[in-house]
């Protein structure tokens, strides 16, 4: 055999070995005879879970509880490594990587999911929930569970909902009434419902990644943004935008999800471990949310932020009615289920 042919065979062989070794970045060892036995028997996995929020934030606390439970239920065979603070990227980029299976798990806002699954845009509609109790009654209903399952059509598997409280507007300019919204440049999550919402309030929507908001407030690229108390606190946005109005225009839950590519590789037993761990982590996340929200509120008050409580929501609800009506036909069955859950 001449040197040219021999070199080609070696090159092809090396390439095949590389493909085999890189075929899964999550699977460490495989027991092909995995049938029955203890939870510690079978394939070993190490999965990555991405979160945009910082260490100690309620969603990250939930992520870590999930990871702990997965490790416990699998006898240490399945490990979940949590990466907070956007270490693996901002939400939109991470969701795309999850769809490809490059990142196995993430916790994201349903607001961000709207760009990947149309049904999730319903959560961006204003004033469809009148309290957290109302929201959770819907999330735990058959329709809420069905909505979680619908993510499979978007190459993801919804595992659980997490709390995220009510969203409010905050600004570098005085903000004490709905009239003050007129003309404000407001950062929003990139989805069409949020853009329509700003238009209804007389503001100018500026879609932008979460990590860019602080600098944009500082430089005047935007005048305002909107989020819940803990995010307003941990992002340090309150240092730049010292005017907060508690208008509670949205209640946008979080979702813990896994790549469909990753999910389909798991055995039924491992799918059960992941599902149970996710659902059991919810109680920890919700309790931490309630505690952290109160802590953030006190911190923001102590920082001298001007806080305006809305006592009459009627003008706000009236202003955004065109937004709800525009999308009612698209989400009629979900909106009906939300009303029934009240």
Protein Blocks (a to p, Z undefined) as FASTA:
>chain_A
ZZklmmmmmmmmmmmmmmmmmmpckbmbdcfklggjjfkgccddddddddfbdehiaklm
mmmmmmmmmmmmnnomaccdddehhlnopfklmmmmmmnomambdcddfklmmmmomklm
mmmpghkbgbfklmmmmmmmmklmmmmmmmmmnopacfbdcdebjaddddfbdcfbfklm
gopacdddddfklmmmmmmnopacddddfklmmmmmmnomambdcddfklmmmnommmmm
mcdcdeklaccdddddddfklmmmpcfklmmmmmmmmmmmmmmmmmmmmmmmmmmmmmmm
mnopacdddfblklmmmmmmmmmmmmmmmmmmmmmmmmmmZZ
